[in-house]
Amino acid sequence: MRLNHFKKTIIPGLLLFAFTLSGCDLDVTNPNTASEEEVLNTREGIINLATGIQAYHATSFLEASVVDPGLTTFELATITTLANYLEMESGGTDLQNDNPNVLRVWSRSYRLMNMAEQLIENTGGVELAPGTQSGIIALAHFHKAAALGVLGQNFAGGALNTDQTENAGIVDRMELFAEAVSLLDDAIDLIRDTPISAEFENRIQGDDFDLENTLLAYKARFLLFSGEYQAAYDAAGEVDLSASSWFSLDAQNRNPIYNIYSVTGLEYVAPRTGFGTPLLEDGDARLEFYMEETEETSVNDVPIGELRGFFETESSNIPAYLAGEMMLIQAEAVANLQSPADAVPYIDMVRTKTADDDPYDLGADLDAYDGDTDMDSIMEEIYRQRAAELYLTGMRFEDSRRLGRPGPNDANPERNRTFYPYPERERLNNPDNVPPNPSI
């Protein structure tokens, strides 16, 4: 993996970046900003880099990891005539490895990872309060784990670390999830051994982001994706379901989903009505939370609505995870560990939850489950709940494969790819290590 251009552009611009980040990539070096040495070897440089990585995750990284898979899984529809977006929505063999949207899922994940690695490698070398140092290093572990997870959700494999030598090995995606879990475990241990400081909370983390619960939630997520059901169940059970954790956004660091949907000149996608799934249940209150249905259609004549909920304004905060995800992780784990019927109480926690019950004001307000309890029926119900509860979280691509939904070669497909092709740029820069592309 060739990341030489990342090193040249990310670090010199980070002090400016921490305060002026938008949804764009940082491809131009600003000669007036701090040098790499100043950023990585000073207290203020490290603190600004830690602040900057939070902002990058909340904007550029979330844009790529939510919008592009959202087109693949029919959560979103294209409302532009730009070829790269139309190819994402078409999928199949129409989606080639030179597509810029595929590249940005890959490259923004490694950009986030590179920033995290810089923090992990250099934070210990500057003078910081113990709780500030532990918080920054744990936060960096979180961001690297999140990047690895997104790569594993969208590609058949990836590199575990960034590399300046154009010789990065590509490992199976299950190794990406395993490394992500290891990083999260290290981060949890670190902040439990050395609790985060008030300085870290106030200057870096912010009031709305709950680091420990977020680490536990992502650990549960990636353990589930790995098929480690008991460990996933246990990790989900450690998350405080009354707590919330948010990526904070404002007029300067704009909500990236709102930005690509509502901003004049950037109207690229819109939400498909009914969450883009045939499984939506009548009366599900989450539909009204997430969107307003309209009579409008996309350029491909798909019914679309207007985004609401976490994406309604430029300053709408986006959850780092949702409480309902933890309930559904436990439902899926129990179904696989014990019997499908044993998952029903966890499913009902999500189905019957109202907005007043939820720290994010998200509730289905449905009746308890009264369907069949064979494995296929329960997996379908878990998918139904994940499709609604976790709308536009970037996880449906993974969920669709794992839970056996119809794929691109099936009748009535619910996704248009199995995995993305490896980007052409990566293949050109790292030809000896990039595996063949998946056929579809």
N, C-alpha and C positions, 0 to 999 in steps of 0.2 A: 504494500500500500504506500503510495507516494504522498507524503504530507509536507514536503518541503515548502510549498506555497502557503500552507496553514501557518507554519512557524514564522514566515515572513510577514503575514498580514494580521494574524490574530493578536499576538502579544503587543506589537507596537501600538495598536489601536485600542487596547483594552481600557485604559483610563477614560478615554473619550467614550468608548463603547458602554461603559457601566452607566453612563448618564444619558446617552442619546440613542440607545438601541431602538431600532425599528425591526420590521420583519425581514429586512434584507440581509444578504450575506455580506461579510466584511472582506471584500476582494481588493480594496485599494488601501495601501499603506498611507497613513497620515504622518507626514514628517514632523509635525508639531507636537505629537504625543510622546508618552514616555517610552524609553528603550526597554528591551526585554530585561536587561540587567536591573533597571530601576523597578520594574514591575515585580520580578521574581525574588529580589533580594532585599526588599524593604518592607517594613510593616504595612505602610499605607498601600503599597503596590499589591501585596497579597490580599489585603482586605478589599481593595477595589476589584481585584480579579474574582474574588469570591462573590461579591455583589454582582459583578458582570455575568458570571456563569448562571446565576439565578435568573437574570433578565433574559439571557440568551435561551435558556430552556423554556421560559414562559412565552417566548415570541417565536423566533425562527425554528427552534426544534419542534415545538408543538404544532406549528403550521404544517411542517412536512410530515410529522408522524400521525397527524389526525386527518388532514385534508386529503392527502393522496390515497391512503388506504380507504378513506371514506368513499372515494369514487369507485374503488375496486369492489367494495362490498355493497354498493348501491345505497349507502346512507345519504350520499350527496349526488346531485346531478350537475352537469356542466351547463352554464349559461353564457359561455363565451365561445367564439369560433376558433380560439387558439388550438392548434393541432395537438400540443402536448397534453392539454386537458381532455380533448376528445379521445385521444389514444388511451388515456388512463381509464376513461369511462367505457371504452370499447373492450379493452383488455385483450385476452387471447394472444394470437400471433400478431395482432395489430400493435401490440405494445412491445417495442424493441428496446435494446439496451442503450440506444442513444437518446432516449426520452429524458428531457431535463427534470421532470418530476420524480422519476425513478432515481436519478442521480442525487436529487436533493434529500431524499429519504436516507440514502447512504452517506452522503458527504456531510450533512448536518449532524448525523449521529457521530461521525468520527471527529467533527469539529468540537462537539460537546465533550467527547471523550478526551481529546487532546488537551482541552482546557482543564478538565478534571485531573489528568495526569500531571500537568504542570503544578497544580495545587498540591497534589499528593507528594510530589518529589521535592517541593521547595518550601512548604509551610514550616516544616521543622527547623529550617535554617534561619528563621527570623525571630526576633524577640516578640513574643505574644504571651498574654496570660494563658495558663494551662487550659482553661475552659473555652477560650477563644480558639486556640490551636486545635483542640479536639473537635470543636464544632466545625471548623473549616475543613479539616481532613475528612470528617464523617460526611459532610455535605458533598465534598468532591467524590467520595465513594458512591454516594447516592446518584450523582449525575452520571458517573461512568456506568453504573449498573443500569440506569434507565436507558442509556444509549445502547448498551449491549442487548437489553431486552427488546428494544424497537427493531434492531437488526435481526434478532432471532424471530420476531413476529412476521417480518416481511421478506426475508431472504433465507435460502436454504443453509447459508453459512456466512461466516465473516471472520475478521481478525480480532483477536482478543485484546490487542494493544495497537496504538498508532505506531508507525514505523517511518523513519527517515531514509531507509536504504532501498526502497522499492522492492523489498523482499519479504513482505508480510505473509505468513502462512494463513490460509483460510481453513477454519475448523467447522465442524457440524454445528448447527444452531443450538443443539442441546448443550454443547460445551459453552456457548455464549450464556445461556440461562444459568448453567452451573457456576460460571465465573461471577455472574451478577449476584447470585445468592451469596457466594463467598464474600464479595465486597460488602454486601449489606450486613452480613453477620459481623464482619470486622468493624463496620461503622457503629452498629448497635452496641457491641462490646466497648468500643472506644468512649462513647458518650455516657455509658453506664458507669464505666470506671472513672472517667473524668467528666462530670456534668458540664454542660455548656454554660458559658458565662453570660452575664447580663449584656456585656458588650457584643457578643455574638448575636444574641437575641435581638438587640436593638439596632445594630448597624448592618447586619448581614441577613439573618434569617427573616426578620420582620415579625410583626404581631400575628399575622394570619397563617404562617407556615409552621406546622407542627412536625419537627424533624423526626422524632422517635417514632411516632405513629406512622409517618410516611415510610420510613425505613421498614417497619414491620409489614405494612400493607404491600409494598413492592416485593418483599421477600415472599409473602404468601402468594402473590400473583405469579412470580416466576417459578416457584415450586409447583404450583398447579400446572403451569405450562410444561413442566418437566415430568409430570406424572408422579410426583412425590406427594401422594395424597395425604398421608398422615402428617408430614411436616407442614404441608400447606394448611391443613386444618388447624394445627397448633398455632402457626404464625398468625393466621386470621383471627384466632381466638384471643390473641394478645392485644389486638388493636382496640382502642377505646372507641366504641361505636357512638358515643355521645360527643366526641371531639370532631373537629374539622381541620382541614389543611388546604390552603389555597396558594396558587400562584397569583401574586398581586399585579394588577395591570392598571394603566392610567392613560391619559392623553399622549404621553411621551412614549411609553412602552405599551403599545396598543394590543388589545385582544386580537390574536392572529386569525381566529376563525371569523370574527366580526369583520376584520380588516379585509379578508379575501372574499367576503360576501357582500358587504354593504358600502364600502368606500368607493366613491366615484372614480371610475377608471380601473378599479380592481374587482369588478363584479364577475368573478370567475365561476363560483359554485353557489348552489342553493340546496336547502334540505329537501329530500324526497318526502312526499307525504307518507304518513303511516310508518315513519322510521325506515322506509325502504325495505320492509320485510313483510312477507305474506302472513306472518304469525301474530300480528298485532291483535290484541283482544279488545273488543268493544268496551268502552267505558274506562279505559286506562288513562288515569289522570296525568300520566307523564307526558302524553302526547301534547296536551295543552301547555305543559310546563316548557317543553323544548321548542315548540313551534306553533305558529298560527297558520292554519291551512288556508289556501287561497284557490282561485280558479286559474292560476298561472301555470304555464308549462315551460319546460326547458327547451334548448335548441334541438334536442332529440325527442321532443313532444312527451316528456315525462312530467307528471303532475308534481308541482313543487310548492313549498310554503315559505314562510318568513321565520328566521331564527329568533328564538326567545331564550329564556333561561340563562345559562352561563355565557351566552354569546350575543346578548341583546344589544350591548353598547360597546364602545371602544374601551371602556374602563371596567367592564364586567370581569370579575375575578374568575379563574378557572380552577376547579378542584384538583388537587394533586392525586386524590383517590376518592372513592365514594364508599360510604358505609355499606350500601347495598352490595357492593362488590365482595366484601368480606363474607356476607351472608351466603352469597351464591358460590363463593369458593368453598365454603363449608358444605353446602348442599351437594356440590359435585364430588367433593372428597368423600363424603359419607356414602353417596350412591355407589362409588367404586370400592370403598373399603368394607361396607356392610351390605346393605341391600338398597335398591332404588326407593322402596317405600320409606326408608329411614330418612331420605332427603326431604320429604314433604314438609316437616316443620320448619326447616330452614328456607325452603321456597316460600312458605306462607309468611315468613317474616318480611319478605320483600313484597309479596302480593298485597298483603293487608296494610302495609306501612302507609301512613298518611304524611303529608307535608309537615304537619306538626310533630310527627315522631322522628323526623330526620334532621340531622345537623345542617344539611344543605337545602332544606325545604323541598325535597324531592320525594314524592310518594305516588304509588300506583293506585291506592285506595280501591283495590279489587277484593272480591270474595276469596275465601280460601280455596286451594286447589281441590278439585273433585274429579280429576281425570284418572286414567289408568296409571298403574304403578310399575309396569314393566320398564326395563332399562331404556328402550327406545323412546317411550313416552316421557319419561322423566328427563332424559337428555334434551328432548325437544322443548320441554317446559323450561329447563334451565337456560337454553339458548333464547327462548322467547323473552325471558326476564332479563337476560344480559343485553339483548338487542335494544330493549327499551330503557332499562336502568342506566346502562353504560353507553348510551348513544353519544357518538362523536368523542370517544376516548381513545380511538386508534386500536382497539382490541378485537374488533369484529372479524378481521382477516384471520387472526389466530383462532378465535372462537369457532368460526365457520368450519375450518379444517378439523379441529379437535373434536367437535361435537357432531361431525358427520353430516353437515348440511350439503345440499347439491352444489357441485362445483362446475367449472367451465365446460366439462365434457358431458354433463348430466342434463336431463330435461329440467326446465324451470330453474336454471342456476341462480344461486344467491351470492355468487362472487364470480369475477371474470378471469381470475388467475388462481394458480395454486401457490406460486411464489413469484417474486419479481426477478427479472433477469439481472445478472450482475452488470453494473454500469460499464459502458464502453470505455470510459476514461480509466476506470480501475483495471480493466483488462489490458489496455495499452500500457499502463504504467507498471503493472505487476503480472506479466503474461505467464510466468512459470508457476504461479500459485492459484490463479483464479480458476475454479472448476468450470465445466461446461454449464451453460445456462439450462434451467429447467425448460422442458418443451412448452409449457404453458403455465 
